[in-house]
Amino acid sequence: MSSSRSKNLIKDVALFAIASFAPKLLSFFLVPLYTACLSTEMYGISDLLVTLTSLILPIMMLDISDAVMLYTIEFQNTEKENQPLRFGTTILINSTVILGVVSSLLFFLLKGFSVKGSYLLYVLLNYFILALYNNLLAYLRGKDKVNIIVISSIINSIVTLSSNIILIVYLKLGLNGLLISSILGTLVTNVYIIVKINFFSLIKETKNPNDIDKKKMLSYSIPLIFTGLAWWVNSSSDRLFITMFANIGINGIYAVANKIPTILSACHTIIYQAMQLSVFKEIHSEDKDEYLTRLYNIYSFGMFTVCSALIMMDKALARFLFKGEFYIAWKYSPALLISIVFFSIAGYLTTIYAAEKETKLIAKATVIGAIINSILNIFLIPKFELYGAVIATVIGYFVIWLVMAVNCKKITQVKLPLYRSVFCGLILLLQWILLLVFEKSYILQIFLFIAQLIINFEIIKYLIQMLQKLKFNNYL
C-alpha cells in the first residue's frame, strides 16, 4: 500500500474508532447494570423486540441506505449529490406509513391474545428512528463527513447511558425503561445530525432523482434485501428459535452471551467502515487487486488475533460482567466470538462485491448461509439448546465467508489465503473446546494464541515495515 493510502486509512480507522467504540463499549459496560436490575425474561423480551425490528428494517426500507452511500459518492460534486438522501427519505416516509397501518391492524386483531400495544408502538418508533439514522449515516459517509459521525456517536452514547441509569436504576422502570432508553439515544443523535446538515432545507431544495437514477439505486439495493434478511437469519433468528424451542429466559442468557463479542464487533465496525470507504475509492485503481489482498490479510489477522485473546479472557470477563443466573453465558460467548470473525471477514468481501455492484452475488452467498443456519437451528436447538444455537451461527457465517471467498475470483484477481483462514478458525474452535473441558487451561490458551501469531508472521512483518515507513515519512 502506498504511504498516502495508508495514511488516509489510518486516519479513517482512528476516527471511526472513536465513533464506534463509544456505543460498543457502552453496550459492554452496561451489561452488569442489565443483569443486576433485569430478569432474564425482561432482557429476553427486549432482545426479541430489537430482533424483530432488525428483520423488518431491510424489507420495508428496500435496504436503500447502502445505495444512498454509494450514489452520494458517485454523484459527488454534481447537482445530483443530495438526491440519494431525498430518495431514501421518500422511501422512509412511505414505509413508516405502511408499517403504522399494519401495526394498528395487528393491535386490534390480536388484542384478544394479550399482545401489548406498547410493544407494537416500540417496534414502530424504533423502526422509524433507526431507518432515519441509517440514511443519515450513509449520507455522511458518502460525503466523507466523518467528524460529524464521531460527534453523533458520542452524543448517542451519553444519552443512552444517562437514560439507562435514570430510567432503570433510579425510576426502576425495568423493561419499559430499557426500551425507552434504547430509543432516546438514537432519537437525540438524529436531531443533532438533522440540525448539523440543515436536513429539511437540503431535502426541500433538492430535486427528486429521475426515473433512470431511481432504477439504478433500486437495482443496487433490492438484492441487498435478501442479503439483509440472510444476515438477520444468521445473527438474530436464533432468538426466535430459542424462544420457540426453549423459553424466553434462555433467550435472555443468549442475549447476554453476545455482550463479550461486542468488543470484537466494535473492532470490526471500526475497520469495516474505514475499509469500505477505501475500497470504494480504490476499486478502479491499477493495483487494486494487490491492495485489496493486503487489506484482507491485515484485517483477517487482526480479527483472528483479537478473538483468540478474548477467548483466553472469557471467564475473567464473565465474572465481571455477568451477575447471578446470567454467569452461565460464558460457555457460549467463545462460539459467538468465532462467528463474529467469519461474519467480519465475509463483510470485508461484501465491500468488494458492493464496489463492483455485484449485489446479487452477495445475496446468493448470504442466503445459502442463512438456509444452512436455519436448518441447523431447527435440528440442534431442541436437543442442545444454546449450544445448538451458537454452533448453527458459527457454521452459517463460515459458509457465507467460504462461498464469497470462492466466488471472489469471478469478479476480481484478489488472492485470498483460504487455508490460512480455515486453520486460524480451527485454532479458535480448539480454544473454545479447551475452555469447556478444562477448568484451567491458561497455558494451552497462551500456546494457541502464540500459534496464531506464528501463522500470521508474514503479515506482522509487513505491518511493522509499513509503520516504520509511515514514521519515516512523518505520517505518524
C-alpha positions in Angstrom: 0.0 0.0 0.0 1.2 3.5 -0.8 2.0 5.9 2.1 -0.8 8.2 1.2 -3.3 5.3 1.1 -2.0 4.0 4.4 -2.2 7.5 6.0 -5.8 8.0 4.9 -6.8 4.5 6.0 -5.2 5.0 9.4 -6.9 8.4 9.8 -10.3 6.9 8.9 -9.7 4.0 11.3 -8.8 6.4 14.1 -12.0 8.5 13.5 -14.3 5.5 13.2 -12.7 4.0 16.3 -13.9 7.0 18.3 -17.3 6.8 16.6 -17.7 3.0 17.1 -16.0 2.3 20.4 -18.3 4.7 22.3 -21.6 2.8 21.7 -20.0 -0.6 21.7 -18.1 -0.1 24.9 -21.2 1.4 26.4 -23.2 -1.7 25.5 -20.4 -3.8 27.0 -20.2 -1.9 30.3 -24.0 -1.6 30.7 -24.2 -5.4 31.0 -23.7 -5.5 34.8 -26.5 -3.0 35.1 -28.8 -5.0 33.0 -28.0 -8.3 34.6 -28.4 -6.8 38.1 -31.6 -4.9 37.5 -33.5 -7.0 34.9 -34.6 -10.6 34.9 -33.7 -13.0 32.1 -37.3 -12.7 30.9 -37.2 -8.9 30.7 -33.9 -8.9 28.8 -35.2 -11.7 26.5 -38.3 -9.7 25.6 -36.2 -6.6 24.9 -33.8 -8.6 22.7 -36.7 -10.2 20.8 -38.3 -6.8 20.0 -34.9 -5.5 18.7 -34.6 -8.6 16.7 -38.0 -8.1 15.1 -37.1 -4.5 14.2 -33.9 -5.6 12.5 -36.0 -8.1 10.5 -38.5 -5.5 9.3 -35.9 -2.8 8.6 -34.2 -4.1 5.4 -37.5 -5.3 3.9 -39.5 -2.1 4.4 -36.6 0.2 3.5 -35.6 -1.8 0.5 -32.1 -1.6 2.0 -31.8 1.9 0.4 -29.2 3.2 2.8 -26.5 1.3 1.1 -27.5 2.9 -2.2 -27.6 6.3 -0.5 -23.9 6.0 0.4 -22.7 4.6 -2.9 -24.5 7.0 -5.1 -23.7 10.0 -2.9 -20.1 9.1 -3.6 -20.8 8.6 -7.3 -22.8 11.9 -7.7 -20.2 13.9 -5.7 -19.7 17.5 -6.8 -22.7 17.3 -9.2 -26.3 18.7 -8.9 -27.4 15.1 -8.1 -25.2 14.7 -4.9 -28.1 15.1 -2.5 -30.7 13.2 -4.5 -29.9 9.8 -3.0 -30.7 11.1 0.5 -34.0 12.6 -0.7 -35.0 9.3 -2.4 -34.1 7.4 0.8 -36.2 9.9 2.8 -39.2 9.3 0.5 -38.9 5.5 1.0 -38.6 6.1 4.8 -41.9 8.1 4.9 -43.9 5.8 2.8 -42.7 2.6 4.6 -43.4 4.2 8.0 -47.0 4.9 7.0 -47.4 1.4 5.7 -45.9 -0.1 8.9 -48.1 2.2 11.0 -51.3 0.9 9.3 -50.1 -2.7 9.7 -49.3 -2.2 13.4 -52.7 -0.6 14.0 -54.4 -3.6 12.4 -52.4 -6.1 14.4 -53.1 -4.3 17.6 -56.9 -4.6 17.1 -56.8 -8.0 15.6 -54.6 -9.6 18.2 -55.9 -7.7 21.2 -57.7 -10.8 22.4 -54.3 -12.6 22.6 -53.0 -10.0 25.1 -50.4 -8.5 22.7 -49.3 -5.4 24.3 -49.8 -2.2 22.3 -46.7 -0.7 23.8 -44.5 -3.4 22.2 -46.1 -2.6 18.8 -45.5 1.1 19.3 -41.9 0.5 20.3 -41.2 -1.5 17.1 -42.8 1.2 15.0 -40.9 4.1 16.7 -37.7 2.1 16.7 -38.1 1.3 13.0 -38.6 5.0 12.0 -35.7 6.3 14.2 -33.2 3.6 13.1 -34.2 3.8 9.4 -33.6 7.6 9.5 -30.4 7.1 11.4 -29.1 4.6 8.8 -30.0 7.0 5.9 -28.3 10.0 7.6 -25.1 8.0 8.4 -25.0 6.7 4.9 -25.2 10.2 3.5 -22.5 11.4 5.9 -20.2 8.6 5.0 -20.8 9.3 1.3 -19.9 12.9 1.9 -16.9 11.8 3.9 -18.1 13.8 6.9 -16.5 11.5 9.5 -16.2 14.2 12.1 -20.0 14.6 12.4 -20.3 10.8 12.6 -17.8 10.8 15.5 -19.6 13.5 17.4 -23.1 12.0 16.8 -21.8 8.6 18.1 -20.6 10.2 21.3 -23.9 12.0 21.8 -25.7 8.7 21.3 -23.6 7.0 23.9 -24.0 9.8 26.5 -27.8 10.0 26.1 -28.2 6.2 26.2 -26.0 5.9 29.3 -27.8 8.7 31.1 -31.3 7.4 30.3 -30.4 3.9 31.3 -29.2 5.0 34.7 -32.2 7.3 35.3 -35.0 5.0 34.0 -33.7 1.6 35.1 -31.7 2.3 38.3 -33.5 5.4 39.8 -37.0 5.2 38.4 -36.9 1.4 38.3 -39.0 1.2 35.1 -37.5 -2.2 34.3 -38.3 -3.4 30.7 -40.1 -0.2 29.8 -37.1 1.8 30.9 -34.8 -0.3 28.8 -37.0 0.1 25.7 -37.3 3.9 26.1 -33.6 4.4 26.7 -32.8 2.4 23.6 -34.8 4.8 21.5 -33.7 8.1 23.2 -30.1 7.8 22.3 -30.7 7.4 18.5 -33.5 10.0 18.6 -31.3 12.7 20.0 -28.5 11.8 17.6 -30.9 12.1 14.7 -31.8 15.6 15.9 -28.2 16.6 16.1 -27.4 15.4 12.5 -30.6 17.0 11.1 -29.6 20.3 12.5 -25.9 20.0 11.6 -26.6 19.2 7.9 -29.6 21.5 7.7 -31.6 18.4 6.6 -35.0 20.0 5.9 -33.6 22.8 3.7 -31.4 20.3 1.9 -34.4 18.0 1.1 -36.6 20.9 0.1 -34.0 22.4 -2.3 -33.1 19.0 -3.8 -35.0 17.7 -6.9 -36.3 14.1 -7.0 -33.9 11.8 -8.9 -35.0 10.9 -12.4 -36.5 7.5 -13.1 -33.2 6.2 -14.5 -31.3 7.1 -11.3 -34.1 5.7 -9.2 -33.9 2.4 -11.1 -30.1 2.3 -10.7 -30.4 2.8 -6.9 -33.2 0.2 -6.5 -31.4 -2.3 -8.7 -28.4 -1.9 -6.4 -30.3 -2.0 -3.1 -33.1 -4.5 -3.7 -30.9 -7.6 -4.0 -29.4 -6.4 -0.6 -32.9 -7.0 1.0 -32.2 -10.7 0.6 -28.7 -10.1 2.0 -30.1 -8.2 4.9 -32.6 -11.0 5.6 -29.9 -13.6 5.4 -27.7 -11.7 7.8 -30.7 -11.4 10.1 -31.3 -15.2 9.9 -27.6 -15.8 10.8 -27.4 -13.2 13.6 -30.8 -12.9 15.0 -33.2 -15.7 14.1 -31.6 -17.8 16.8 -33.5 -15.8 19.3 -36.8 -16.8 17.7 -35.9 -20.4 17.5 -34.7 -20.4 21.2 -38.0 -18.8 22.2 -39.9 -21.4 20.3 -38.0 -24.5 21.3 -36.8 -23.4 24.8 -38.1 -20.3 26.6 -37.7 -16.5 26.8 -35.4 -16.7 29.9 -32.8 -18.8 28.0 -33.0 -16.2 25.2 -32.0 -13.6 27.8 -28.9 -15.6 28.6 -28.2 -15.9 24.9 -28.5 -12.2 24.5 -26.1 -11.6 27.4 -23.6 -14.1 25.9 -23.4 -11.8 22.9 -22.1 -9.0 25.0 -18.4 -10.1 25.2 -18.4 -10.5 21.4 -19.4 -6.8 21.2 -15.7 -6.0 21.8 -14.8 -7.8 18.7 -17.8 -6.4 16.9 -16.6 -2.9 17.7 -13.2 -3.7 16.1 -15.0 -5.0 13.0 -17.2 -1.9 12.8 -14.3 0.5 13.1 -12.1 -1.1 10.4 -15.0 -2.2 8.2 -16.3 1.4 7.8 -12.9 2.8 7.1 -12.1 0.0 4.6 -15.4 0.3 2.9 -14.7 4.0 2.0 -11.1 3.0 0.9 -12.3 0.1 -1.2 -15.0 2.3 -2.9 -12.3 4.9 -3.7 -9.7 2.5 -4.9 -11.8 -0.1 -6.8 -10.8 1.2 -10.2 -7.1 1.8 -9.4 -4.5 -0.1 -11.4 -3.1 -2.1 -8.5 -6.5 -2.7 -6.8 -6.0 -6.5 -6.6 -2.7 -6.3 -4.7 -4.2 -3.5 -2.4 -7.4 -5.4 -1.6 -5.4 -8.6 -0.9 -3.2 -6.9 1.6 -6.2 -5.2 3.2 -7.8 -8.7 3.6 -4.6 -10.2 5.1 -4.3 -7.3 7.6 -7.9 -7.3 8.6 -8.3 -11.1 9.0 -5.1 -11.2 11.1 -6.4 -8.6 13.4 -9.8 -10.3 13.8 -8.4 -13.8 14.5 -5.8 -12.4 16.9 -8.2 -10.3 19.0 -10.7 -13.1 19.0 -8.1 -15.5 20.3 -7.2 -13.1 23.1 -10.8 -12.6 24.1 -11.4 -16.3 24.3 -8.5 -16.5 26.7 -10.1 -13.9 28.9 -13.7 -15.2 28.5 -14.1 -16.5 32.1 -12.5 -13.4 33.7 -14.7 -11.1 31.7 -17.8 -13.1 32.6 -17.1 -12.8 36.3 -17.0 -9.1 36.0 -20.0 -8.7 33.6 -22.5 -11.5 34.3 -24.3 -11.5 37.6 -26.3 -14.3 39.2 -28.2 -16.6 36.7 -26.5 -14.9 33.8 -23.0 -16.1 34.6 -23.5 -19.4 32.7 -23.4 -17.3 29.5 -19.6 -17.6 29.5 -19.9 -21.0 27.9 -21.5 -19.7 24.7 -19.5 -16.4 24.2 -16.4 -18.0 22.6 -18.5 -19.6 19.8 -20.2 -16.3 19.2 -16.8 -14.6 19.0 -15.7 -17.1 16.4 -18.9 -16.4 14.4 -18.1 -12.6 14.5 -14.7 -13.3 13.0 -16.2 -15.1 9.9 -19.0 -12.5 9.8 -16.3 -9.8 9.7 -14.0 -11.2 7.0 -17.1 -12.1 4.9 -18.2 -8.5 5.5 -14.9 -7.3 4.1 -15.6 -9.3 0.9 -19.0 -7.7 0.6 -17.3 -4.3 0.3 -15.5 -5.6 -2.8 -18.7 -7.1 -4.3 -20.7 -3.9 -3.5 -18.0 -1.7 -5.0 -18.2 -3.8 -8.2 -22.0 -3.5 -7.9 -22.3 -7.3 -7.7 -25.0 -7.3 -5.1 -26.7 -10.4 -6.4 -23.6 -12.4 -5.6 -23.7 -11.1 -2.1 -27.4 -12.2 -1.8 -26.5 -15.6 -3.1 -23.8 -16.3 -0.5 -25.8 -14.9 2.4 -29.0 -16.8 1.5 -27.1 -20.1 1.3 -25.6 -19.5 4.8 -29.0 -18.4 6.2 -30.7 -21.6 4.9 -28.0 -23.8 6.5 -28.2 -21.8 9.7 -32.0 -22.2 9.9 -31.9 -25.9 9.2 -29.3 -26.4 11.9 -31.3 -24.3 14.4 -34.3 -26.5 13.8 -32.4 -29.7 14.5 -29.9 -28.6 17.1 -31.7 -26.2 19.4 -34.4 -28.7 20.6 -31.7 -31.1 21.5 -28.8 -28.9 22.7 -30.5 -25.6 23.4 -27.9 -22.7 23.4 -25.0 -25.0 22.3 -27.1 -25.8 19.2 -27.8 -22.1 18.6 -24.2 -21.0 18.7 -22.9 -23.9 16.6 -25.5 -23.1 14.0 -24.4 -19.5 14.0 -20.7 -20.3 13.6 -21.4 -22.7 10.7 -23.8 -20.3 9.0 -21.2 -17.5 9.0 -18.4 -19.8 8.0 -20.4 -21.0 4.9 -21.1 -17.4 3.9 -17.4 -16.5 4.1 -16.4 -19.6 2.2 -18.9 -19.1 -0.7 -18.0 -15.4 -1.0 -14.2 -16.2 -0.9 -14.5 -18.9 -3.6 -16.7 -16.7 -5.9 -14.5 -13.7 -5.4 -12.3 -15.0 -8.3 -15.2 -14.3 -10.7 -15.1 -10.6 -10.3 -11.5 -9.8 -9.2 -8.0 -11.2 -9.1 -7.7 -10.8 -5.3 -5.7 -13.8 -3.9 -7.3 -14.9 -0.7 -5.3 -17.2 1.8 -8.2 -19.6 2.3 -6.3 -22.3 4.0 -4.7 -19.9 6.5 -8.1 -18.5 7.4 -9.5 -22.0 7.9 -6.5 -23.1 10.1 -6.8 -19.9 12.2 -10.5 -20.7 12.7 -9.7 -24.2 13.8 -7.4 -22.8 16.4 -10.2 -20.6 17.8 -12.5 -23.6 17.9 -9.9 -25.6 19.8 -9.6 -22.8 22.3 -13.3 -22.9 23.0 -13.3 -26.7 23.5 -10.4 -26.4 25.9 -12.2 -23.8 27.8 -15.3 -26.0 28.2 -13.4 -29.2 29.0 -10.7 -27.9 31.5 -11.4 -25.7 34.4 -7.9 -24.1 34.0 -6.4 -24.1 30.5 -4.3 -20.9 30.7 -1.0 -22.4 29.4 -2.7 -24.2 26.5 -4.7 -21.0 25.6 -1.5 -18.9 25.6 0.2 -21.6 23.4 -2.6 -21.4 20.9 -2.6 -17.6 20.9 1.2 -17.7 20.0 0.4 -20.2 17.3 -2.0 -17.6 15.7 0.9 -15.1 15.7 3.3 -17.6 14.1 0.9 -18.5 11.3 0.5 -14.8 10.5 4.1 -13.9 11.0 4.5 -12.5 7.4 1.6 -10.1 8.0 3.1 -8.9 11.3 6.4 -8.4 9.5 4.7 -6.4 6.7 2.8 -4.2 9.3 6.0 -3.4 11.1 7.6 -2.3 7.8 4.6 -0.2 6.9 4.5 1.6 10.2 8.3 2.2 10.0 7.8 3.7 6.5 5.0 5.9 7.7 7.0 7.1 10.6 10.0 7.8 8.4 7.7 9.9 6.1 6.4 11.8 9.2 2.9 10.4 8.7 2.8 9.1 12.3 
